[in-house]
Structures are given as C-alpha cells and as structure tokens.
Amino acid sequence: MSEVIVSMTKEMSDWVDSQVADGGYQSPADYVSALIRRDEERQRAAIAELDALLDEAEASGVSEKSIADVIESARQEAKTKGLVSGAR
C-alpha cells in the first residue's frame, strides 16, 4: 500500500475528524479511502449510463431532429440531471 500526504483546510480536517469520531470510520485514511471508492463507483456508473444511452441511441435509428435540436435537448437533459450548470 502506498502513502499519500494530503493538505487540507482546518475546516476539512475538522470534518474528517468528526466523521472518524462519529464511529463511521476507523481513521482519516479509511474515510479518504471510502471517498475514493465512492467516486470510482460514481464514475463507473456514469460511464455505464452513457454506454447504455449510446446503445439506445444507435438502436433508435436516424432522427428527424436537426443537430441543433439534438444538442439543445442534450443540454436540457444534462441541466435537469445536474450534470452542468445553467451558465454557458
């Protein structure tokens, strides 16, 4: 196992310490490891969702929508899912 040194603000350090003190984790390292695992799972799930959407799109055939309509629809869906901010 490798060792990584992480610098953080006092507030972040206090948060990590509180998570350990609440009994959810044995150490700050366990807490950080759990965050990394959750992030990996989130990214894998996002990739799987994109793959499924691409498969669905490919199977649906040719669209009657213009490219501009498709892009705008995708932007709106991404905003709805909280994947992008409202600003461009």
Secondary structure, DSSP 8 states (H G I E B T S, - for coil): ---------HHHHHHHHHHHHTTS-SSHHHHHHHHHHHHHHHHHHHHHHHHHHHHHHHHH---SS-HHHHHHHHHHHHHHTTSS-S--
